[in-house]
Amino acid sequence: MLINFEFSNFQSFKDIEKINLESSAKNEYNPGFFQDSSHHISKFLMIVGPNGGGKSNLLRALSFTTWFMQSSFGEIKPGQQIPVSPHFFSSCEPSTFKLTFIANKTTYEYTLIVTPKRVLFEQLRSKNPKTKKLKNVFKRQFNERLQAYNWDRDKELMQTFDVADNISTLSVGHYLKNLTSTHIAEMLIIRTPQFVGFNAYQANVHLQEMGKFFYEHPDYFDQAKAIICQLDLGLSDITIDRRTFLGPNQQTIEFFVLIGKHEGLGQTQSLEFQFQSLGTQASLWLLRLTLPALKSGGTCIIDELDNHLHPELVDSFIKLFLTHAHNPQHAQLIFASHQHHLLNQLEKSQIQLVEKDDNCVSHTWRLDEMKGIRTDENHAAKYRAGAYGAIPEVELI
């Protein structure tokens, strides 16, 4: 579970920016929040702002940090650059990231300073549940003079091993079965492919991946069918047809074809999902992403959540995270959307605004950080009226 995040010099963001999923205990009985012994954490964070303002870049910063921390070993090859993009006005400066999260009932703080060439600084600290003080698990800092890393490790929590300069210590530790690293690596964080929403131009790729996933996970498939047949999409059932072909080198190629069932006039007809509406395809795709997180208490980071979806369908996906029956482990949903009506369904501490200034630098702030914002006001109407900023100022000739 993610608690807060700060970063700087990443894509359109230049200065230190923060997002925070903690809130006051005033929301104690709100199903959109989760209370543990130390934190009162939101299950939602909605990113709002104009096109080109930096919403996607904010989500990319969070996605990059969690991906690098968990999975960079094996995915970044020796000698490859780290896929981090500093702001183009600060291209010679490093990018910085700090993430606070809970894994295996322990609160951690992870700090990373990188350039595309190497990790300059990496640190993990754990919080003592009684004293609330942070204890160092490991720290490595690049020494320019020696062209090597200076290390400080808690031998009980992080044994000594070599780490390349373009990957994370935690990802290597997971490979070596270090217990702390494994607990962190096994946190389920689901990021949308290429950090964007359902893409109509890649629909066949999405459908094939969905078909394979649901074929291999029949329990999730049963859940998805039960939900999607209640969404007024005209579907009475979904099946998967596993098809095999011989490739050009006589290798076996598998295809998993999703087929929707439609009933009417006393008949049942089948239609492959590639011919279903984009809204129907996007709905199943969102279920493929969210159901594993809902089961385990993971975090979904989804850009353009509302792509191809009617506002009522977006509401339905929000409600999955609110009900204990669907979300018993307090999964989180961090998403960008232009469905402004959702602003009236979330608390002001669950709304993150983003906009870009005249110097092409993005900035972000939480709605409850603004003075004079009342809890009971019509947030959607005031946002559209421009009272909060982070809205396009369009001048048509």
C-alpha positions as a Markdown table, in Angstrom:
| # | Residue | x | y | z |
|---|---|---|---|---|
| 1 | Met | 0.0 | 0.0 | 0.0 |
| 2 | Leu | 1.4 | 3.4 | -1.0 |
| 3 | Ile | 1.4 | 6.3 | 1.5 |
| 4 | Asn | 3.1 | 9.2 | -0.2 |
| 5 | Phe | 5.5 | 10.0 | -3.0 |
| 6 | Glu | 7.7 | 12.9 | -4.0 |
| 7 | Phe | 9.9 | 13.5 | -7.1 |
| 8 | Ser | 11.7 | 16.1 | -9.1 |
| 9 | Asn | 13.2 | 16.6 | -12.5 |
| 10 | Phe | 11.2 | 14.0 | -14.3 |
| 11 | Gln | 9.7 | 14.7 | -17.8 |
| 12 | Ser | 7.6 | 17.9 | -17.5 |
| 13 | Phe | 8.2 | 18.2 | -13.7 |
| 14 | Lys | 11.2 | 20.2 | -12.7 |
| 15 | Asp | 10.8 | 21.1 | -9.0 |
| 16 | Ile | 10.1 | 18.8 | -6.1 |
| 17 | Glu | 6.5 | 17.8 | -6.2 |
| 18 | Lys | 4.5 | 15.7 | -3.8 |
| 19 | Ile | 1.5 | 13.4 | -3.7 |
| 20 | Asn | 0.1 | 12.1 | -0.4 |
| 21 | Leu | -2.5 | 9.4 | 0.2 |
| 22 | Glu | -2.7 | 10.0 | 3.9 |
| 23 | Ser | -5.6 | 11.9 | 5.4 |
| 24 | Ser | -6.9 | 13.0 | 8.8 |
| 25 | Ala | -9.0 | 10.6 | 11.0 |
| 26 | Lys | -12.1 | 12.7 | 10.1 |
| 27 | Asn | -12.8 | 10.1 | 7.4 |
| 28 | Glu | -12.7 | 7.2 | 9.8 |
| 29 | Tyr | -16.1 | 5.8 | 8.6 |
| 30 | Asn | -15.6 | 6.6 | 4.9 |
| 31 | Pro | -15.2 | 3.4 | 2.9 |
| 32 | Gly | -12.8 | 5.2 | 0.6 |
| 33 | Phe | -10.2 | 5.2 | 3.4 |
| 34 | Phe | -8.3 | 2.5 | 5.3 |
| 35 | Gln | -7.0 | 2.8 | 8.9 |
| 36 | Asp | -4.1 | 0.8 | 10.3 |
| 37 | Ser | -2.2 | 1.3 | 13.5 |
| 38 | Ser | -0.2 | 4.3 | 12.2 |
| 39 | His | -1.8 | 5.6 | 9.0 |
| 40 | His | -5.2 | 6.8 | 7.7 |
| 41 | Ile | -4.8 | 6.0 | 4.0 |
| 42 | Ser | -7.0 | 6.8 | 1.0 |
| 43 | Lys | -8.0 | 4.0 | -1.4 |
| 44 | Phe | -8.2 | 6.6 | -4.2 |
| 45 | Leu | -6.3 | 9.4 | -5.8 |
| 46 | Met | -7.8 | 11.1 | -8.8 |
| 47 | Ile | -5.4 | 13.1 | -11.0 |
| 48 | Val | -7.2 | 16.0 | -12.7 |
| 49 | Gly | -5.9 | 18.6 | -15.2 |
| 50 | Pro | -5.8 | 19.8 | -18.8 |
| 51 | Asn | -4.4 | 17.8 | -21.7 |
| 52 | Gly | -0.6 | 18.3 | -21.7 |
| 53 | Gly | -0.6 | 19.5 | -18.1 |
| 54 | Gly | 1.4 | 16.6 | -16.7 |
| 55 | Lys | -1.1 | 14.1 | -15.4 |
| 56 | Ser | 0.4 | 11.2 | -17.4 |
| 57 | Asn | 3.9 | 12.3 | -16.4 |
| 58 | Leu | 3.0 | 12.2 | -12.7 |
| 59 | Leu | 1.7 | 8.6 | -13.1 |
| 60 | Arg | 4.8 | 7.7 | -15.1 |
| 61 | Ala | 7.0 | 9.0 | -12.2 |
| 62 | Leu | 5.2 | 6.8 | -9.7 |
| 63 | Ser | 5.2 | 3.9 | -12.1 |
| 64 | Phe | 8.9 | 4.2 | -12.9 |
| 65 | Thr | 9.9 | 4.3 | -9.2 |
| 66 | Thr | 7.9 | 1.2 | -8.3 |
| 67 | Trp | 9.0 | -0.6 | -11.4 |
| 68 | Phe | 12.7 | 0.3 | -10.9 |
| 69 | Met | 12.6 | -0.7 | -7.2 |
| 70 | Gln | 10.9 | -4.1 | -7.9 |
| 71 | Ser | 11.9 | -5.2 | -11.4 |
| 72 | Ser | 14.9 | -3.4 | -12.9 |
| 73 | Phe | 17.2 | -6.4 | -12.5 |
| 74 | Gly | 16.7 | -8.6 | -15.5 |
| 75 | Glu | 14.8 | -5.9 | -17.4 |
| 76 | Ile | 17.7 | -3.4 | -17.8 |
| 77 | Lys | 20.7 | -5.1 | -19.4 |
| 78 | Pro | 24.3 | -4.4 | -18.6 |
| 79 | Gly | 25.4 | -1.2 | -20.2 |
| 80 | Gln | 21.9 | 0.0 | -20.9 |
| 81 | Gln | 20.7 | 3.4 | -19.8 |
| 82 | Ile | 18.1 | 3.8 | -17.1 |
| 83 | Pro | 14.8 | 4.8 | -18.7 |
| 84 | Val | 14.5 | 8.0 | -16.9 |
| 85 | Ser | 13.9 | 11.4 | -18.6 |
| 86 | Pro | 14.8 | 14.6 | -16.8 |
| 87 | His | 13.1 | 17.9 | -17.7 |
| 88 | Phe | 14.5 | 19.2 | -20.9 |
| 89 | Phe | 15.5 | 22.5 | -19.2 |
| 90 | Ser | 17.4 | 20.5 | -16.6 |
| 91 | Ser | 18.8 | 17.6 | -18.7 |
| 92 | Cys | 22.2 | 17.6 | -16.9 |
| 93 | Glu | 20.6 | 17.3 | -13.4 |
| 94 | Pro | 19.7 | 14.0 | -11.7 |
| 95 | Ser | 16.1 | 12.9 | -11.1 |
| 96 | Thr | 15.0 | 12.3 | -7.6 |
| 97 | Phe | 12.3 | 10.0 | -6.1 |
| 98 | Lys | 11.1 | 9.2 | -2.6 |
| 99 | Leu | 8.3 | 6.7 | -1.9 |
| 100 | Thr | 6.8 | 5.7 | 1.4 |
| 101 | Phe | 4.8 | 2.5 | 1.5 |
| 102 | Ile | 3.7 | -0.5 | 3.5 |
| 103 | Ala | 4.9 | -4.0 | 2.7 |
| 104 | Asn | 4.3 | -7.1 | 4.9 |
| 105 | Lys | 2.9 | -4.8 | 7.7 |
| 106 | Thr | 6.1 | -2.7 | 7.8 |
| 107 | Thr | 6.4 | 0.9 | 6.7 |
| 108 | Tyr | 9.3 | 1.7 | 4.4 |
| 109 | Glu | 10.8 | 4.8 | 2.9 |
| 110 | Tyr | 12.7 | 4.3 | -0.4 |
| 111 | Thr | 14.9 | 7.1 | -1.9 |
| 112 | Leu | 16.4 | 7.1 | -5.3 |
| 113 | Ile | 18.6 | 9.6 | -7.2 |
| 114 | Val | 19.5 | 8.7 | -10.8 |
| 115 | Thr | 20.7 | 9.9 | -14.1 |
| 116 | Pro | 20.2 | 7.8 | -17.3 |
| 117 | Lys | 23.7 | 6.6 | -16.8 |
| 118 | Arg | 23.7 | 5.3 | -13.2 |
| 119 | Val | 22.2 | 5.3 | -9.7 |
| 120 | Leu | 23.8 | 8.1 | -7.7 |
| 121 | Phe | 22.0 | 7.4 | -4.4 |
| 122 | Glu | 19.7 | 4.7 | -3.2 |
| 123 | Gln | 18.4 | 4.1 | 0.3 |
| 124 | Leu | 15.8 | 2.0 | 2.0 |
| 125 | Arg | 14.7 | 2.7 | 5.6 |
| 126 | Ser | 12.1 | 0.9 | 7.7 |
| 127 | Lys | 10.0 | 2.4 | 10.5 |
| 128 | Asn | 10.0 | 1.0 | 14.0 |
| 129 | Pro | 6.3 | 0.6 | 14.9 |
| 130 | Lys | 6.9 | 1.6 | 18.5 |
| 131 | Thr | 9.3 | 4.5 | 18.3 |
| 132 | Lys | 8.2 | 5.6 | 14.8 |
| 133 | Lys | 11.8 | 6.2 | 14.0 |
| 134 | Leu | 13.4 | 5.2 | 10.6 |
| 135 | Lys | 16.1 | 2.6 | 10.6 |
| 136 | Asn | 18.5 | 2.2 | 7.7 |
| 137 | Val | 18.2 | -1.1 | 5.8 |
| 138 | Phe | 20.8 | -0.1 | 3.2 |
| 139 | Lys | 22.3 | 2.9 | 1.6 |
| 140 | Arg | 24.6 | 3.2 | -1.4 |
| 141 | Gln | 26.1 | 6.4 | -2.7 |
| 142 | Phe | 28.2 | 6.8 | -5.8 |
| 143 | Asn | 31.7 | 8.2 | -5.1 |
| 144 | Glu | 32.8 | 10.3 | -8.1 |
| 145 | Arg | 36.4 | 10.3 | -7.1 |
| 146 | Leu | 36.7 | 6.5 | -6.6 |
| 147 | Gln | 34.1 | 5.7 | -9.3 |
| 148 | Ala | 32.6 | 3.2 | -6.9 |
| 149 | Tyr | 29.8 | 3.0 | -4.3 |
| 150 | Asn | 30.0 | 3.6 | -0.6 |
| 151 | Trp | 27.7 | 1.2 | 1.2 |
| 152 | Asp | 26.0 | 1.1 | 4.6 |
| 153 | Arg | 23.9 | -2.0 | 5.2 |
| 154 | Asp | 22.1 | -3.6 | 8.1 |
| 155 | Lys | 23.6 | -7.1 | 8.0 |
| 156 | Glu | 20.4 | -8.7 | 9.4 |
| 157 | Leu | 18.1 | -7.1 | 6.8 |
| 158 | Met | 20.3 | -6.9 | 3.7 |
| 159 | Gln | 23.3 | -9.2 | 3.1 |
| 160 | Thr | 26.3 | -8.1 | 1.1 |
| 161 | Phe | 26.0 | -8.6 | -2.7 |
| 162 | Asp | 27.1 | -6.8 | -5.9 |
| 163 | Val | 24.7 | -4.5 | -7.7 |
| 164 | Ala | 25.3 | -2.9 | -11.1 |
| 165 | Asp | 25.1 | 0.8 | -11.4 |
| 166 | Asn | 21.9 | 0.8 | -13.6 |
| 167 | Ile | 19.6 | -1.4 | -11.5 |
| 168 | Ser | 18.1 | -1.3 | -8.0 |
| 169 | Thr | 19.5 | -3.1 | -4.9 |
| 170 | Leu | 16.1 | -4.4 | -4.0 |
| 171 | Ser | 15.5 | -6.0 | -7.4 |
| 172 | Val | 18.8 | -7.9 | -7.1 |
| 173 | Gly | 18.0 | -8.8 | -3.5 |
| 174 | His | 14.7 | -10.3 | -4.6 |
| 175 | Tyr | 16.6 | -12.5 | -7.1 |
| 176 | Leu | 18.9 | -13.6 | -4.3 |
| 177 | Lys | 15.9 | -14.4 | -2.1 |
| 178 | Asn | 16.7 | -11.6 | 0.5 |
| 179 | Leu | 13.6 | -11.6 | 2.7 |
| 180 | Thr | 13.1 | -7.8 | 2.9 |
| 181 | Ser | 13.6 | -7.4 | -0.8 |
| 182 | Thr | 11.1 | -10.2 | -1.5 |
| 183 | His | 8.4 | -8.7 | 0.7 |
| 184 | Ile | 8.8 | -5.4 | -1.3 |
| 185 | Ala | 9.0 | -7.1 | -4.7 |
| 186 | Glu | 5.8 | -9.1 | -4.0 |
| 187 | Met | 3.8 | -5.9 | -3.4 |
| 188 | Leu | 1.3 | -6.0 | -6.3 |
| 189 | Ile | 1.5 | -2.8 | -8.2 |
| 190 | Ile | -0.4 | -2.9 | -11.5 |
| 191 | Arg | 0.6 | -0.3 | -14.1 |
| 192 | Thr | -1.3 | 0.1 | -17.4 |
| 193 | Pro | 0.8 | -0.9 | -20.5 |
| 194 | Gln | 3.1 | 1.9 | -21.5 |
| 195 | Phe | 1.4 | 3.9 | -18.7 |
| 196 | Val | -1.7 | 4.8 | -20.8 |
| 197 | Gly | -5.3 | 3.7 | -20.8 |
| 198 | Phe | -7.1 | 1.3 | -23.1 |
| 199 | Asn | -5.8 | 2.1 | -26.6 |
| 200 | Ala | -8.1 | 1.4 | -29.5 |
| 201 | Tyr | -5.1 | 1.1 | -31.9 |
| 202 | Gln | -3.7 | -1.7 | -29.7 |
| 203 | Ala | -7.0 | -3.4 | -29.0 |
| 204 | Asn | -6.0 | -6.7 | -30.6 |
| 205 | Val | -2.9 | -6.8 | -28.3 |
| 206 | His | -5.0 | -6.0 | -25.3 |
| 207 | Leu | -7.6 | -8.7 | -26.2 |
| 208 | Gln | -5.0 | -11.4 | -26.7 |
| 209 | Glu | -3.3 | -10.6 | -23.4 |
| 210 | Met | -6.7 | -10.5 | -21.6 |
| 211 | Gly | -7.7 | -13.8 | -23.2 |
| 212 | Lys | -4.5 | -15.5 | -22.1 |
| 213 | Phe | -4.7 | -14.1 | -18.6 |
| 214 | Phe | -8.3 | -15.1 | -18.0 |
| 215 | Tyr | -7.7 | -18.6 | -19.6 |
| 216 | Glu | -4.9 | -19.1 | -17.1 |
| 217 | His | -6.8 | -17.6 | -14.1 |
| 218 | Pro | -10.4 | -19.1 | -14.3 |
| 219 | Asp | -11.3 | -17.7 | -10.8 |
| 220 | Tyr | -10.7 | -14.1 | -12.1 |
| 221 | Phe | -12.5 | -15.0 | -15.3 |
| 222 | Asp | -15.6 | -16.1 | -13.3 |
| 223 | Gln | -15.5 | -12.8 | -11.4 |
| 224 | Ala | -15.1 | -10.8 | -14.5 |
| 225 | Lys | -18.0 | -12.5 | -16.2 |
| 226 | Ala | -20.3 | -12.0 | -13.2 |
| 227 | Ile | -19.5 | -8.3 | -13.1 |
| 228 | Ile | -19.5 | -7.5 | -16.8 |
| 229 | Cys | -22.8 | -9.2 | -17.4 |
| 230 | Gln | -24.3 | -6.7 | -14.9 |
| 231 | Leu | -23.0 | -3.6 | -16.7 |
| 232 | Asp | -25.8 | -3.3 | -19.3 |
| 233 | Leu | -23.4 | -4.1 | -22.2 |
| 234 | Gly | -25.8 | -6.7 | -23.8 |
| 235 | Leu | -23.7 | -9.7 | -22.8 |
| 236 | Ser | -25.1 | -12.8 | -21.2 |
| 237 | Asp | -21.8 | -14.7 | -21.0 |
| 238 | Ile | -18.2 | -14.8 | -22.2 |
| 239 | Thr | -16.2 | -17.8 | -23.3 |
| 240 | Ile | -12.5 | -18.2 | -24.3 |
| 241 | Asp | -11.6 | -20.2 | -27.4 |
| 242 | Arg | -8.0 | -21.5 | -27.3 |
| 243 | Arg | -6.7 | -21.8 | -30.8 |
| 244 | Thr | -3.3 | -23.2 | -31.9 |
| 245 | Phe | -1.4 | -22.6 | -35.2 |
| 246 | Leu | 1.9 | -23.6 | -36.6 |
| 247 | Gly | 4.3 | -20.7 | -37.1 |
| 248 | Pro | 6.8 | -20.2 | -39.9 |
| 249 | Asn | 9.4 | -22.2 | -38.1 |
| 250 | Gln | 6.9 | -25.0 | -37.2 |
| 251 | Gln | 6.5 | -23.6 | -33.7 |
| 252 | Thr | 3.2 | -23.8 | -32.0 |
| 253 | Ile | 1.5 | -20.4 | -31.6 |
| 254 | Glu | -1.5 | -20.0 | -29.2 |
| 255 | Phe | -4.3 | -17.5 | -29.5 |
| 256 | Phe | -6.9 | -17.0 | -26.8 |
| 257 | Val | -10.0 | -15.6 | -28.4 |
| 258 | Leu | -12.6 | -13.9 | -26.2 |
| 259 | Ile | -16.2 | -14.5 | -27.3 |
| 260 | Gly | -19.3 | -12.6 | -26.0 |
| 261 | Lys | -22.7 | -14.3 | -25.9 |
| 262 | His | -25.8 | -12.3 | -26.7 |
| 263 | Glu | -29.4 | -13.3 | -26.2 |
| 264 | Gly | -32.6 | -12.0 | -27.8 |
| 265 | Leu | -35.7 | -13.1 | -29.6 |
| 266 | Gly | -35.3 | -16.6 | -28.1 |
| 267 | Gln | -31.8 | -17.0 | -29.7 |
| 268 | Thr | -28.2 | -16.9 | -28.5 |
| 269 | Gln | -25.5 | -15.5 | -30.8 |
| 270 | Ser | -21.7 | -15.4 | -30.4 |
| 271 | Leu | -19.5 | -12.4 | -31.3 |
| 272 | Glu | -15.7 | -12.3 | -30.9 |
| 273 | Phe | -14.5 | -9.4 | -28.7 |
| 274 | Gln | -12.7 | -7.7 | -31.5 |
| 275 | Phe | -16.1 | -6.9 | -32.9 |
| 276 | Gln | -17.6 | -5.8 | -29.6 |
| 277 | Ser | -17.8 | -2.1 | -28.8 |
| 278 | Leu | -14.6 | -0.3 | -27.5 |
| 279 | Gly | -16.5 | 0.3 | -24.2 |
| 280 | Thr | -17.1 | -3.4 | -23.8 |
| 281 | Gln | -13.5 | -4.2 | -24.5 |
| 282 | Ala | -12.2 | -1.5 | -22.2 |
| 283 | Ser | -14.5 | -2.7 | -19.4 |
| 284 | Leu | -13.1 | -6.2 | -19.5 |
| 285 | Trp | -9.6 | -4.8 | -19.8 |
| 286 | Leu | -10.1 | -2.8 | -16.6 |
| 287 | Leu | -11.4 | -5.9 | -14.8 |
| 288 | Arg | -8.3 | -7.8 | -15.9 |
| 289 | Leu | -6.2 | -5.1 | -14.2 |
| 290 | Thr | -8.2 | -4.4 | -11.1 |
| 291 | Leu | -9.4 | -7.9 | -10.0 |
| 292 | Pro | -5.9 | -9.2 | -8.9 |
| 293 | Ala | -5.3 | -5.9 | -7.0 |
| 294 | Leu | -8.7 | -6.2 | -5.3 |
| 295 | Lys | -7.9 | -9.7 | -4.2 |
| 296 | Ser | -4.5 | -9.0 | -2.7 |
| 297 | Gly | -4.7 | -5.4 | -1.6 |
| 298 | Gly | -2.5 | -4.1 | -4.4 |
| 299 | Thr | -2.3 | -0.7 | -6.1 |
| 300 | Cys | -3.5 | 0.1 | -9.6 |
| 301 | Ile | -1.9 | 3.0 | -11.4 |
| 302 | Ile | -4.1 | 3.7 | -14.4 |
| 303 | Asp | -3.9 | 6.6 | -16.8 |
| 304 | Glu | -7.1 | 7.6 | -18.7 |
| 305 | Leu | -9.3 | 5.3 | -16.7 |
| 306 | Asp | -12.4 | 6.6 | -18.5 |
| 307 | Asn | -11.2 | 5.8 | -22.1 |
| 308 | His | -14.2 | 4.6 | -24.1 |
| 309 | Leu | -16.4 | 4.3 | -21.0 |
| 310 | His | -19.7 | 5.9 | -20.2 |
| 311 | Pro | -19.6 | 7.9 | -16.9 |
| 312 | Glu | -21.9 | 5.3 | -15.3 |
| 313 | Leu | -19.4 | 2.5 | -16.1 |
| 314 | Val | -16.6 | 4.6 | -14.5 |
| 315 | Asp | -18.7 | 4.9 | -11.4 |
| 316 | Ser | -19.2 | 1.2 | -11.3 |
| 317 | Phe | -15.4 | 0.6 | -11.3 |
| 318 | Ile | -14.9 | 3.1 | -8.5 |
| 319 | Lys | -17.6 | 1.3 | -6.4 |
| 320 | Leu | -15.6 | -2.0 | -6.7 |
| 321 | Phe | -12.9 | -0.4 | -4.5 |
| 322 | Leu | -15.5 | 0.9 | -2.0 |
| 323 | Thr | -17.3 | -2.3 | -1.1 |
| 324 | His | -15.7 | -4.8 | 1.3 |
| 325 | Ala | -17.1 | -7.7 | -0.7 |
| 326 | His | -15.0 | -6.7 | -3.7 |
| 327 | Asn | -12.1 | -5.0 | -1.8 |
| 328 | Pro | -11.5 | -6.9 | 1.4 |
| 329 | Gln | -7.7 | -6.1 | 1.5 |
| 330 | His | -8.0 | -2.3 | 0.9 |
| 331 | Ala | -6.6 | -2.1 | -2.6 |
| 332 | Gln | -5.8 | 1.4 | -4.0 |
| 333 | Leu | -6.7 | 3.0 | -7.3 |
| 334 | Ile | -4.6 | 5.9 | -8.5 |
| 335 | Phe | -5.9 | 7.2 | -11.8 |
| 336 | Ala | -6.2 | 10.1 | -14.2 |
| 337 | Ser | -9.6 | 11.0 | -15.6 |
| 338 | His | -11.6 | 13.8 | -17.3 |
| 339 | Gln | -14.8 | 12.6 | -15.7 |
| 340 | His | -15.3 | 15.7 | -13.6 |
| 341 | His | -18.5 | 14.4 | -12.0 |
| 342 | Leu | -16.2 | 12.1 | -9.9 |
| 343 | Leu | -14.9 | 15.2 | -8.1 |
| 344 | Asn | -18.2 | 15.2 | -6.2 |
| 345 | Gln | -17.9 | 11.5 | -5.2 |
| 346 | Leu | -14.4 | 11.8 | -3.7 |
| 347 | Glu | -13.1 | 13.7 | -0.7 |
| 348 | Lys | -11.0 | 16.8 | -1.4 |
| 349 | Ser | -8.0 | 14.9 | 0.0 |
| 350 | Gln | -8.5 | 12.4 | -2.8 |
| 351 | Ile | -8.2 | 14.9 | -5.6 |
| 352 | Gln | -4.8 | 15.8 | -7.1 |
| 353 | Leu | -4.7 | 18.8 | -9.5 |
| 354 | Val | -1.9 | 19.2 | -12.2 |
| 355 | Glu | -1.1 | 22.0 | -14.6 |
| 356 | Lys | 1.8 | 23.3 | -16.6 |
| 357 | Asp | 3.0 | 26.9 | -16.1 |
| 358 | Asp | 4.2 | 29.4 | -18.8 |
| 359 | Asn | 7.8 | 27.9 | -18.6 |
| 360 | Cys | 6.6 | 24.4 | -19.6 |
| 361 | Val | 7.0 | 23.2 | -16.0 |
| 362 | Ser | 4.3 | 21.0 | -14.5 |
| 363 | His | 3.1 | 21.5 | -10.9 |
| 364 | Thr | 0.8 | 19.4 | -8.7 |
| 365 | Trp | -1.2 | 20.0 | -5.5 |
| 366 | Arg | -3.9 | 18.3 | -3.5 |
| 367 | Leu | -7.3 | 20.1 | -3.4 |
| 368 | Asp | -7.4 | 20.2 | 0.4 |
| 369 | Glu | -4.1 | 22.1 | 0.3 |
| 370 | Met | -5.9 | 25.1 | -1.1 |
| 371 | Lys | -7.4 | 27.6 | 1.3 |
| 372 | Gly | -11.1 | 28.1 | 1.6 |
| 373 | Ile | -12.2 | 24.9 | 0.0 |
| 374 | Arg | -15.2 | 23.5 | 1.8 |
| 375 | Thr | -15.9 | 19.8 | 2.0 |
| 376 | Asp | -19.6 | 20.2 | 1.1 |
| 377 | Glu | -19.2 | 22.4 | -2.0 |
| 378 | Asn | -19.8 | 21.3 | -5.6 |
| 379 | His | -16.3 | 20.5 | -6.5 |
| 380 | Ala | -17.1 | 19.5 | -10.1 |
| 381 | Ala | -19.0 | 22.8 | -10.8 |
| 382 | Lys | -16.3 | 24.9 | -9.2 |
| 383 | Tyr | -13.5 | 23.1 | -11.1 |
| 384 | Arg | -15.3 | 23.6 | -14.4 |
| 385 | Ala | -15.7 | 27.3 | -13.5 |
| 386 | Gly | -11.9 | 27.5 | -13.1 |
| 387 | Ala | -12.0 | 28.1 | -9.3 |
| 388 | Tyr | -9.3 | 25.5 | -8.6 |
| 389 | Gly | -7.1 | 26.1 | -11.7 |
| 390 | Ala | -5.7 | 23.1 | -13.6 |
| 391 | Ile | -8.2 | 23.6 | -16.4 |
| 392 | Pro | -7.5 | 24.5 | -20.0 |
| 393 | Glu | -7.9 | 28.1 | -21.1 |
| 394 | Val | -9.0 | 27.7 | -24.7 |
| 395 | Glu | -9.1 | 30.6 | -27.1 |
| 396 | Leu | -10.6 | 29.7 | -30.5 |
| 397 | Ile | -10.0 | 32.1 | -33.4 |
